[in-house]
Amino acid sequence: MDETDDKTIQAGEYRVSPLQYPTRRERKKLATRNALQQAALELITRKGLHNVTIEDIAEAADVSNRTFFNYFPTKEEVLCANVYDLGNEIAGYIASSTERVDPPILLKNAILGTIRETLSSDSGIDKRQLLKSKMKIIYNEPQLFMAFAAAMVKTEKRIFFSMQERFTKDNPETTLDTDTAIYLASVVTGIFAVTRAMMMLWVTRPDAPPIEEMIVRAIAQLENGFLSDKTFNQ
């Protein structure tokens, strides 16, 4: 494995997209990062979070402890790092989009486009099942769930600023008025909340459809004001 002190892809930082590496050196760094995540997933699945140390993960990935800390600050961040990865991709989609649509549609398209791209299978890896395995562990480990929630909050903040920049880019000196800021914050928080809820539901229901379909249906509930043809009060 590559022994490097380059910290450009450490969890929680929005410096690069781990999905796009043009050089051999960067591909080696991504391979190391993936090896650490796979080792952590296998060890924590088998032994539980509290019975796995950073040293165990590093050894299983065939790297030094120093290299581990070049990529992740804690063992919890190993499994939660994909939240930051998704945040990078969603922010990139928003910044580069030329769609002339309202903020909720743009954010929905960004989230769904990013998830579909991330889960598209290549190199024989079942990325959908890999994500579901990670989410099951996160759901069942309170400490990991707290780290996941914290990562989602940081990502929501990142996306809010991306949306703000996107809708003022024609006039960068423009300051959003309070009503518009409230609107954008509500859009981001609302859509991220249902996305987070659908990810949890996806891993706990054996009859769950694909995660993309669940997110589309959940966002539709927001758009419809939670109107339902079902009867809940008997």
ChimeraX commands (.cxc) that place a marker at each C-alpha (Angstrom):
marker #1 position 0.00,0.00,0.00 radius 0.5
marker #1 position 1.05,3.58,-0.61 radius 0.5
marker #1 position 2.64,5.22,2.42 radius 0.5
marker #1 position 1.94,8.94,2.08 radius 0.5
marker #1 position 1.60,11.95,4.31 radius 0.5
marker #1 position -0.69,13.73,1.83 radius 0.5
marker #1 position -3.88,14.70,3.67 radius 0.5
marker #1 position -5.86,16.01,0.72 radius 0.5
marker #1 position -8.55,13.36,0.94 radius 0.5
marker #1 position -9.10,13.19,4.68 radius 0.5
marker #1 position -12.69,12.72,5.82 radius 0.5
marker #1 position -14.62,15.84,6.56 radius 0.5
marker #1 position -12.67,18.05,4.20 radius 0.5
marker #1 position -14.05,19.28,0.89 radius 0.5
marker #1 position -10.84,19.57,-1.10 radius 0.5
marker #1 position -11.15,16.98,-3.85 radius 0.5
marker #1 position -13.66,14.57,-5.29 radius 0.5
marker #1 position -12.61,10.97,-4.58 radius 0.5
marker #1 position -14.62,9.87,-7.62 radius 0.5
marker #1 position -12.33,11.63,-10.14 radius 0.5
marker #1 position -8.59,10.90,-10.06 radius 0.5
marker #1 position -6.71,11.44,-13.31 radius 0.5
marker #1 position -3.21,10.48,-12.16 radius 0.5
marker #1 position -1.62,7.20,-11.11 radius 0.5
marker #1 position -0.52,8.68,-7.76 radius 0.5
marker #1 position -4.03,9.82,-6.96 radius 0.5
marker #1 position -5.47,6.44,-7.96 radius 0.5
marker #1 position -3.04,4.80,-5.50 radius 0.5
marker #1 position -4.23,7.13,-2.74 radius 0.5
marker #1 position -7.84,6.31,-3.52 radius 0.5
marker #1 position -7.00,2.59,-3.44 radius 0.5
marker #1 position -5.47,3.03,0.03 radius 0.5
marker #1 position -8.52,4.94,1.21 radius 0.5
marker #1 position -10.85,2.25,-0.15 radius 0.5
marker #1 position -8.75,-0.49,1.47 radius 0.5
marker #1 position -9.07,1.21,4.87 radius 0.5
marker #1 position -12.84,1.53,4.44 radius 0.5
marker #1 position -13.20,-2.11,3.38 radius 0.5
marker #1 position -11.04,-3.32,6.27 radius 0.5
marker #1 position -13.06,-1.26,8.76 radius 0.5
marker #1 position -16.33,-2.54,7.34 radius 0.5
marker #1 position -15.27,-6.18,7.60 radius 0.5
marker #1 position -13.77,-5.86,11.08 radius 0.5
marker #1 position -16.63,-3.86,12.59 radius 0.5
marker #1 position -19.21,-6.19,11.02 radius 0.5
marker #1 position -17.48,-9.17,12.59 radius 0.5
marker #1 position -16.35,-7.78,15.97 radius 0.5
marker #1 position -18.38,-4.64,16.67 radius 0.5
marker #1 position -17.12,-1.06,16.78 radius 0.5
marker #1 position -15.82,-1.11,20.36 radius 0.5
marker #1 position -13.76,-4.24,19.73 radius 0.5
marker #1 position -11.93,-2.79,16.73 radius 0.5
marker #1 position -8.98,-0.42,17.05 radius 0.5
marker #1 position -7.36,1.90,14.55 radius 0.5
marker #1 position -4.33,-0.38,14.70 radius 0.5
marker #1 position -6.54,-3.34,13.68 radius 0.5
marker #1 position -7.89,-1.44,10.68 radius 0.5
marker #1 position -4.46,-0.25,9.56 radius 0.5
marker #1 position -2.99,-3.73,9.86 radius 0.5
marker #1 position -5.86,-5.30,7.91 radius 0.5
marker #1 position -5.37,-2.72,5.16 radius 0.5
marker #1 position -1.60,-3.29,5.21 radius 0.5
marker #1 position -0.70,0.31,6.05 radius 0.5
marker #1 position 0.86,2.08,9.02 radius 0.5
marker #1 position -1.09,3.89,11.74 radius 0.5
marker #1 position 0.41,7.12,10.43 radius 0.5
marker #1 position -1.07,6.46,7.00 radius 0.5
marker #1 position -4.47,5.77,8.57 radius 0.5
marker #1 position -4.48,9.25,10.12 radius 0.5
marker #1 position -3.55,10.79,6.78 radius 0.5
marker #1 position -6.95,9.64,5.54 radius 0.5
marker #1 position -9.25,9.56,8.56 radius 0.5
marker #1 position -9.18,11.30,11.96 radius 0.5
marker #1 position -11.11,8.54,13.78 radius 0.5
marker #1 position -12.35,5.02,13.14 radius 0.5
marker #1 position -15.94,6.33,13.06 radius 0.5
marker #1 position -15.07,8.62,10.16 radius 0.5
marker #1 position -13.93,5.66,8.06 radius 0.5
marker #1 position -17.51,4.52,7.53 radius 0.5
marker #1 position -19.02,8.02,7.49 radius 0.5
marker #1 position -16.61,9.48,4.94 radius 0.5
marker #1 position -18.95,8.72,2.06 radius 0.5
marker #1 position -21.29,11.43,3.34 radius 0.5
marker #1 position -18.57,14.00,2.68 radius 0.5
marker #1 position -17.88,12.40,-0.69 radius 0.5
marker #1 position -21.53,12.76,-1.66 radius 0.5
marker #1 position -21.48,16.34,-0.40 radius 0.5
marker #1 position -18.55,17.11,-2.70 radius 0.5
marker #1 position -20.34,15.64,-5.69 radius 0.5
marker #1 position -23.66,17.34,-4.94 radius 0.5
marker #1 position -21.95,20.70,-4.48 radius 0.5
marker #1 position -20.11,20.20,-7.77 radius 0.5
marker #1 position -23.35,19.35,-9.55 radius 0.5
marker #1 position -25.04,22.48,-8.20 radius 0.5
marker #1 position -22.11,24.74,-9.10 radius 0.5
marker #1 position -21.81,23.46,-12.66 radius 0.5
marker #1 position -25.51,23.06,-13.43 radius 0.5
marker #1 position -27.01,25.20,-16.19 radius 0.5
marker #1 position -30.55,24.06,-15.39 radius 0.5
marker #1 position -32.99,26.94,-15.07 radius 0.5
marker #1 position -35.15,25.35,-12.39 radius 0.5
marker #1 position -36.32,26.21,-8.90 radius 0.5
marker #1 position -34.05,25.34,-5.94 radius 0.5
marker #1 position -35.98,22.22,-4.79 radius 0.5
marker #1 position -35.78,20.65,-8.25 radius 0.5
marker #1 position -32.11,21.50,-8.64 radius 0.5
marker #1 position -31.25,19.97,-5.27 radius 0.5
marker #1 position -33.35,16.87,-5.95 radius 0.5
marker #1 position -31.64,16.40,-9.32 radius 0.5
marker #1 position -28.22,16.91,-7.72 radius 0.5
marker #1 position -28.85,14.33,-4.98 radius 0.5
marker #1 position -30.39,11.72,-7.28 radius 0.5
marker #1 position -27.79,12.24,-10.02 radius 0.5
marker #1 position -24.96,11.91,-7.52 radius 0.5
marker #1 position -26.39,8.78,-5.90 radius 0.5
marker #1 position -27.00,7.09,-9.24 radius 0.5
marker #1 position -23.47,7.89,-10.38 radius 0.5
marker #1 position -21.97,6.74,-7.08 radius 0.5
marker #1 position -23.89,3.46,-7.06 radius 0.5
marker #1 position -23.32,2.61,-10.71 radius 0.5
marker #1 position -21.48,-0.71,-10.69 radius 0.5
marker #1 position -18.05,-1.00,-12.24 radius 0.5
marker #1 position -14.98,-3.17,-11.68 radius 0.5
marker #1 position -17.31,-5.94,-10.50 radius 0.5
marker #1 position -18.06,-4.14,-7.21 radius 0.5
marker #1 position -21.65,-4.14,-5.98 radius 0.5
marker #1 position -21.61,-0.57,-4.68 radius 0.5
marker #1 position -25.29,-0.67,-3.77 radius 0.5
marker #1 position -24.82,-3.62,-1.44 radius 0.5
marker #1 position -21.61,-2.10,-0.07 radius 0.5
marker #1 position -23.45,1.11,0.86 radius 0.5
marker #1 position -26.28,-0.86,2.43 radius 0.5
marker #1 position -23.80,-2.85,4.54 radius 0.5
marker #1 position -22.18,0.37,5.77 radius 0.5
marker #1 position -25.53,1.94,6.58 radius 0.5
marker #1 position -26.66,-1.13,8.54 radius 0.5
marker #1 position -23.60,-0.89,10.75 radius 0.5
marker #1 position -24.09,2.86,11.21 radius 0.5
marker #1 position -27.75,2.33,12.10 radius 0.5
marker #1 position -26.94,-0.32,14.72 radius 0.5
marker #1 position -23.92,1.39,16.34 radius 0.5
marker #1 position -24.96,4.50,18.36 radius 0.5
marker #1 position -21.47,6.01,18.20 radius 0.5
marker #1 position -21.36,5.60,14.43 radius 0.5
marker #1 position -24.87,6.96,14.09 radius 0.5
marker #1 position -23.82,10.12,15.95 radius 0.5
marker #1 position -20.83,10.52,13.63 radius 0.5
marker #1 position -23.11,9.99,10.62 radius 0.5
marker #1 position -25.56,12.63,11.89 radius 0.5
marker #1 position -22.70,15.10,12.44 radius 0.5
marker #1 position -21.43,14.46,8.91 radius 0.5
marker #1 position -24.90,15.07,7.50 radius 0.5
marker #1 position -25.16,18.39,9.35 radius 0.5
marker #1 position -21.79,19.53,7.97 radius 0.5
marker #1 position -22.85,18.45,4.50 radius 0.5
marker #1 position -26.16,20.31,4.75 radius 0.5
marker #1 position -24.25,23.47,5.63 radius 0.5
marker #1 position -21.92,22.93,2.68 radius 0.5
marker #1 position -24.86,22.44,0.30 radius 0.5
marker #1 position -26.70,25.49,1.63 radius 0.5
marker #1 position -23.74,27.69,0.75 radius 0.5
marker #1 position -23.49,25.99,-2.66 radius 0.5
marker #1 position -27.15,26.74,-3.32 radius 0.5
marker #1 position -26.68,30.31,-2.14 radius 0.5
marker #1 position -23.73,30.78,-4.50 radius 0.5
marker #1 position -25.61,29.14,-7.38 radius 0.5
marker #1 position -28.57,31.49,-7.12 radius 0.5
marker #1 position -26.47,34.61,-6.77 radius 0.5
marker #1 position -23.73,33.74,-9.29 radius 0.5
marker #1 position -25.08,36.17,-11.90 radius 0.5
marker #1 position -24.38,38.90,-9.37 radius 0.5
marker #1 position -21.83,37.65,-6.80 radius 0.5
marker #1 position -22.08,40.89,-4.83 radius 0.5
marker #1 position -25.75,40.24,-4.16 radius 0.5
marker #1 position -26.69,39.44,-0.57 radius 0.5
marker #1 position -29.70,37.20,-0.13 radius 0.5
marker #1 position -32.58,38.82,1.66 radius 0.5
marker #1 position -33.78,37.10,4.82 radius 0.5
marker #1 position -36.88,35.54,3.23 radius 0.5
marker #1 position -34.82,33.97,0.43 radius 0.5
marker #1 position -32.22,32.70,2.89 radius 0.5
marker #1 position -34.98,31.13,4.99 radius 0.5
marker #1 position -36.45,29.55,1.86 radius 0.5
marker #1 position -33.12,28.05,0.71 radius 0.5
marker #1 position -32.30,26.81,4.22 radius 0.5
marker #1 position -35.72,25.16,4.45 radius 0.5
marker #1 position -35.28,23.51,1.05 radius 0.5
marker #1 position -31.87,22.10,1.93 radius 0.5
marker #1 position -32.79,20.98,5.45 radius 0.5
marker #1 position -36.13,19.48,4.37 radius 0.5
marker #1 position -34.75,17.52,1.43 radius 0.5
marker #1 position -31.70,16.33,3.36 radius 0.5
marker #1 position -33.89,15.25,6.27 radius 0.5
marker #1 position -36.06,13.01,4.09 radius 0.5
marker #1 position -32.97,11.71,2.27 radius 0.5
marker #1 position -31.40,10.75,5.60 radius 0.5
marker #1 position -34.64,9.13,6.75 radius 0.5
marker #1 position -34.95,7.14,3.53 radius 0.5
marker #1 position -31.40,5.83,3.89 radius 0.5
marker #1 position -32.27,4.49,7.32 radius 0.5
marker #1 position -35.56,3.03,6.09 radius 0.5
marker #1 position -33.78,1.48,3.11 radius 0.5
marker #1 position -31.52,-0.63,5.31 radius 0.5
marker #1 position -34.18,-1.69,7.82 radius 0.5
marker #1 position -37.01,-2.83,5.52 radius 0.5
marker #1 position -36.51,-6.06,3.57 radius 0.5
marker #1 position -39.16,-4.94,1.07 radius 0.5
marker #1 position -37.51,-1.58,0.41 radius 0.5
marker #1 position -37.28,-0.49,-3.24 radius 0.5
marker #1 position -34.09,1.11,-4.60 radius 0.5
marker #1 position -32.91,4.06,-2.51 radius 0.5
marker #1 position -33.37,6.46,-5.44 radius 0.5
marker #1 position -37.05,5.56,-5.73 radius 0.5
marker #1 position -37.54,6.02,-1.99 radius 0.5
marker #1 position -35.95,9.48,-2.09 radius 0.5
marker #1 position -38.12,10.51,-5.06 radius 0.5
marker #1 position -41.27,9.38,-3.24 radius 0.5
marker #1 position -40.25,11.10,0.00 radius 0.5
marker #1 position -39.49,14.40,-1.73 radius 0.5
marker #1 position -42.84,14.14,-3.49 radius 0.5
marker #1 position -44.46,14.02,-0.03 radius 0.5
marker #1 position -42.74,17.31,0.80 radius 0.5
marker #1 position -43.88,18.83,-2.47 radius 0.5
marker #1 position -47.46,17.69,-1.88 radius 0.5
marker #1 position -47.61,19.01,1.66 radius 0.5
marker #1 position -47.75,15.45,3.06 radius 0.5
marker #1 position -51.19,14.82,1.54 radius 0.5
marker #1 position -52.01,11.11,1.49 radius 0.5
marker #1 position -54.81,8.93,0.21 radius 0.5
marker #1 position -54.31,6.60,3.19 radius 0.5
marker #1 position -56.55,6.66,6.25 radius 0.5
marker #1 position -54.63,6.80,9.52 radius 0.5
marker #1 position -57.42,7.55,12.03 radius 0.5
marker #1 position -59.77,4.60,12.25 radius 0.5
marker link #1:1,2 radius 0.2
marker link #1:2,3 radius 0.2
marker link #1:3,4 radius 0.2
marker link #1:4,5 radius 0.2
marker link #1:5,6 radius 0.2
marker link #1:6,7 radius 0.2
marker link #1:7,8 radius 0.2
marker link #1:8,9 radius 0.2
marker link #1:9,10 radius 0.2
marker link #1:10,11 radius 0.2
marker link #1:11,12 radius 0.2
marker link #1:12,13 radius 0.2
marker link #1:13,14 radius 0.2
marker link #1:14,15 radius 0.2
marker link #1:15,16 radius 0.2
marker link #1:16,17 radius 0.2
marker link #1:17,18 radius 0.2
marker link #1:18,19 radius 0.2
marker link #1:19,20 radius 0.2
marker link #1:20,21 radius 0.2
marker link #1:21,22 radius 0.2
marker link #1:22,23 radius 0.2
marker link #1:23,24 radius 0.2
marker link #1:24,25 radius 0.2
marker link #1:25,26 radius 0.2
marker link #1:26,27 radius 0.2
marker link #1:27,28 radius 0.2
marker link #1:28,29 radius 0.2
marker link #1:29,30 radius 0.2
marker link #1:30,31 radius 0.2
marker link #1:31,32 radius 0.2
marker link #1:32,33 radius 0.2
marker link #1:33,34 radius 0.2
marker link #1:34,35 radius 0.2
marker link #1:35,36 radius 0.2
marker link #1:36,37 radius 0.2
marker link #1:37,38 radius 0.2
marker link #1:38,39 radius 0.2
marker link #1:39,40 radius 0.2
marker link #1:40,41 radius 0.2
marker link #1:41,42 radius 0.2
marker link #1:42,43 radius 0.2
marker link #1:43,44 radius 0.2
marker link #1:44,45 radius 0.2
marker link #1:45,46 radius 0.2
marker link #1:46,47 radius 0.2
marker link #1:47,48 radius 0.2
marker link #1:48,49 radius 0.2
marker link #1:49,50 radius 0.2
marker link #1:50,51 radius 0.2
marker link #1:51,52 radius 0.2
marker link #1:52,53 radius 0.2
marker link #1:53,54 radius 0.2
marker link #1:54,55 radius 0.2
marker link #1:55,56 radius 0.2
marker link #1:56,57 radius 0.2
marker link #1:57,58 radius 0.2
marker link #1:58,59 radius 0.2
marker link #1:59,60 radius 0.2
marker link #1:60,61 radius 0.2
marker link #1:61,62 radius 0.2
marker link #1:62,63 radius 0.2
marker link #1:63,64 radius 0.2
marker link #1:64,65 radius 0.2
marker link #1:65,66 radius 0.2
marker link #1:66,67 radius 0.2
marker link #1:67,68 radius 0.2
marker link #1:68,69 radius 0.2
marker link #1:69,70 radius 0.2
marker link #1:70,71 radius 0.2
marker link #1:71,72 radius 0.2
marker link #1:72,73 radius 0.2
marker link #1:73,74 radius 0.2
marker link #1:74,75 radius 0.2
marker link #1:75,76 radius 0.2
marker link #1:76,77 radius 0.2
marker link #1:77,78 radius 0.2
marker link #1:78,79 radius 0.2
marker link #1:79,80 radius 0.2
marker link #1:80,81 radius 0.2
marker link #1:81,82 radius 0.2
marker link #1:82,83 radius 0.2
marker link #1:83,84 radius 0.2
marker link #1:84,85 radius 0.2
marker link #1:85,86 radius 0.2
marker link #1:86,87 radius 0.2
marker link #1:87,88 radius 0.2
marker link #1:88,89 radius 0.2
marker link #1:89,90 radius 0.2
marker link #1:90,91 radius 0.2
marker link #1:91,92 radius 0.2
marker link #1:92,93 radius 0.2
marker link #1:93,94 radius 0.2
marker link #1:94,95 radius 0.2
marker link #1:95,96 radius 0.2
marker link #1:96,97 radius 0.2
marker link #1:97,98 radius 0.2
marker link #1:98,99 radius 0.2
marker link #1:99,100 radius 0.2
marker link #1:100,101 radius 0.2
marker link #1:101,102 radius 0.2
marker link #1:102,103 radius 0.2
marker link #1:103,104 radius 0.2
marker link #1:104,105 radius 0.2
marker link #1:105,106 radius 0.2
marker link #1:106,107 radius 0.2
marker link #1:107,108 radius 0.2
marker link #1:108,109 radius 0.2
marker link #1:109,110 radius 0.2
marker link #1:110,111 radius 0.2
marker link #1:111,112 radius 0.2
marker link #1:112,113 radius 0.2
marker link #1:113,114 radius 0.2
marker link #1:114,115 radius 0.2
marker link #1:115,116 radius 0.2
marker link #1:116,117 radius 0.2
marker link #1:117,118 radius 0.2
marker link #1:118,119 radius 0.2
marker link #1:119,120 radius 0.2
marker link #1:120,121 radius 0.2
marker link #1:121,122 radius 0.2
marker link #1:122,123 radius 0.2
marker link #1:123,124 radius 0.2
marker link #1:124,125 radius 0.2
marker link #1:125,126 radius 0.2
marker link #1:126,127 radius 0.2
marker link #1:127,128 radius 0.2
marker link #1:128,129 radius 0.2
marker link #1:129,130 radius 0.2
marker link #1:130,131 radius 0.2
marker link #1:131,132 radius 0.2
marker link #1:132,133 radius 0.2
marker link #1:133,134 radius 0.2
marker link #1:134,135 radius 0.2
marker link #1:135,136 radius 0.2
marker link #1:136,137 radius 0.2
marker link #1:137,138 radius 0.2
marker link #1:138,139 radius 0.2
marker link #1:139,140 radius 0.2
marker link #1:140,141 radius 0.2
marker link #1:141,142 radius 0.2
marker link #1:142,143 radius 0.2
marker link #1:143,144 radius 0.2
marker link #1:144,145 radius 0.2
marker link #1:145,146 radius 0.2
marker link #1:146,147 radius 0.2
marker link #1:147,148 radius 0.2
marker link #1:148,149 radius 0.2
marker link #1:149,150 radius 0.2
marker link #1:150,151 radius 0.2
marker link #1:151,152 radius 0.2
marker link #1:152,153 radius 0.2
marker link #1:153,154 radius 0.2
marker link #1:154,155 radius 0.2
marker link #1:155,156 radius 0.2
marker link #1:156,157 radius 0.2
marker link #1:157,158 radius 0.2
marker link #1:158,159 radius 0.2
marker link #1:159,160 radius 0.2
marker link #1:160,161 radius 0.2
marker link #1:161,162 radius 0.2
marker link #1:162,163 radius 0.2
marker link #1:163,164 radius 0.2
marker link #1:164,165 radius 0.2
marker link #1:165,166 radius 0.2
marker link #1:166,167 radius 0.2
marker link #1:167,168 radius 0.2
marker link #1:168,169 radius 0.2
marker link #1:169,170 radius 0.2
marker link #1:170,171 radius 0.2
marker link #1:171,172 radius 0.2
marker link #1:172,173 radius 0.2
marker link #1:173,174 radius 0.2
marker link #1:174,175 radius 0.2
marker link #1:175,176 radius 0.2
marker link #1:176,177 radius 0.2
marker link #1:177,178 radius 0.2
marker link #1:178,179 radius 0.2
marker link #1:179,180 radius 0.2
marker link #1:180,181 radius 0.2
marker link #1:181,182 radius 0.2
marker link #1:182,183 radius 0.2
marker link #1:183,184 radius 0.2
marker link #1:184,185 radius 0.2
marker link #1:185,186 radius 0.2
marker link #1:186,187 radius 0.2
marker link #1:187,188 radius 0.2
marker link #1:188,189 radius 0.2
marker link #1:189,190 radius 0.2
marker link #1:190,191 radius 0.2
marker link #1:191,192 radius 0.2
marker link #1:192,193 radius 0.2
marker link #1:193,194 radius 0.2
marker link #1:194,195 radius 0.2
marker link #1:195,196 radius 0.2
marker link #1:196,197 radius 0.2
marker link #1:197,198 radius 0.2
marker link #1:198,199 radius 0.2
marker link #1:199,200 radius 0.2
marker link #1:200,201 radius 0.2
marker link #1:201,202 radius 0.2
marker link #1:202,203 radius 0.2
marker link #1:203,204 radius 0.2
marker link #1:204,205 radius 0.2
marker link #1:205,206 radius 0.2
marker link #1:206,207 radius 0.2
marker link #1:207,208 radius 0.2
marker link #1:208,209 radius 0.2
marker link #1:209,210 radius 0.2
marker link #1:210,211 radius 0.2
marker link #1:211,212 radius 0.2
marker link #1:212,213 radius 0.2
marker link #1:213,214 radius 0.2
marker link #1:214,215 radius 0.2
marker link #1:215,216 radius 0.2
marker link #1:216,217 radius 0.2
marker link #1:217,218 radius 0.2
marker link #1:218,219 radius 0.2
marker link #1:219,220 radius 0.2
marker link #1:220,221 radius 0.2
marker link #1:221,222 radius 0.2
marker link #1:222,223 radius 0.2
marker link #1:223,224 radius 0.2
marker link #1:224,225 radius 0.2
marker link #1:225,226 radius 0.2
marker link #1:226,227 radius 0.2
marker link #1:227,228 radius 0.2
marker link #1:228,229 radius 0.2
marker link #1:229,230 radius 0.2
marker link #1:230,231 radius 0.2
marker link #1:231,232 radius 0.2
marker link #1:232,233 radius 0.2
marker link #1:233,234 radius 0.2
view
